[in-house]
Amino acid sequence: MAADASNSQLALTPLGAGDLIDRAVRFYRQNFWTFVWIAAPPIIVGTLISIGWTFLGREIFSVGASRNRDEMVFYYLFIWFGTMIIWLTETVATLSVMGGASRNFVRHLLFGEPLSFRETYRNVWKRVFGLLTASMIIALLLGFIGAAIFYFGILAAVLAVAAAAYTLSFSPFLIILVSILLGGAILFGTGWLFFLVASRFAYVQQVMMVEGQGVFSAIGRSTALASGNVKRFAALFLFTTAATYSALSLFYIPLGWYAYWEGVQLFSFDADALPAWYEIAKQVVWQASFILLMPVWMIGLCLLYVDERVRHEGYDIELLAARRLGEIPAVPQNFVNPLQPALANQQPPKYKKDSSMTTLGLN
């Protein structure tokens, strides 16, 4: 079959952390512009809204020579609040798009179907409300849990350093050494705890789009499927974060040089000292790097999802069977089919004779 050749490079074998990152980067490089176009719409819209919010804040609070201290405080609170709301909305939209891309990704593995902007957003539209609901739940839960773990880590570190300083007061050198070791251990522990929790929600969108499950059943399914993937999930997150900030530095350094040359006080907290063009340029740079790097995260999660099913459920055999033997025949609703399709229908199946419909809902 012609699809076999196109899929030979995507052999479904269990992936380690390094293999996962390497395959995600290679796959992204081979489909660079497709993934950039897929990632761009929610981020571009968020950027435009953010720029508009910045201009609105400067108009409302009269940032300029007539400013006063109280007005500047309200200006920064206004910008911060708007940024948080815009960021949350953008994150929810991006997670939803990642879900649509996951179905297109599995179809690519199964049939060699090309990845496309149109197919991804068609998948998103078919289950848009479910994807938005799931993405909102995940964003809020991880935001709350992440903040709680972060502040717990800070409190634990402060108490540990204070205890070390009290116990080892006779040796300043030992205080510094033990404080560094304790701080590093607590930082590692809190990070691991966050990744342990976050990894349980890694496959919710993929389960919804590939397996056809609802929001809450998908959360339960993702929690069960994600056991044991903390190391690879953390490696993917750290790699994507490092790559994002590396890309930011490539853009920010020339921007900072130009702003310094124009006399902008880069480290000032005075809004009047930072012109509007500089604040907007920083937002554009950040969002541009997000567009470039978000697909790596999206591909990595899709690969992790497929890999988990390969490890625990023989998903590679399901895909091979579907590719070689065709689709599982439909059975009446009063029968229980022990076989599950490699790619479920996005809508509840309708068992009626229709030559244009297939068992998997793949026309």
Secondary structure, 3 states (H helix, E strand, C coil): CHHHHHHHHHCCCCCCHHHHHHHHHHHHHHCHHHHHHHHHHHHHHHHHHHHHHHHHHHHHCCCCCCCCHHHHHHHHHHHHHHHHHHHHHHHHHHHHHHHHHHHHHHHHHHHCCCCCHHHHHHHHHHCHHHHHHHHHHHHHHHHHHHHHHHHHHHHHHHHHHHHHHHHCCCCHHHHHHHHHHHHHHHHHHHHHHHHHHHHHHCCHHHHHHHHCCCHHHHHHHHHHHCCCCHHHHHHHHHHHHHHHHHHHHHHHHHHHHHHHHCCCCCCCCCHHHCCHHHHHHHHHHHHHHHHHHHHHHHHHHHHHHHHHHHHHHCHHHHHHHHHHHCCCCCCCCCCCCCCCCCCCCCCCCCCCCCCCCCCCCCC
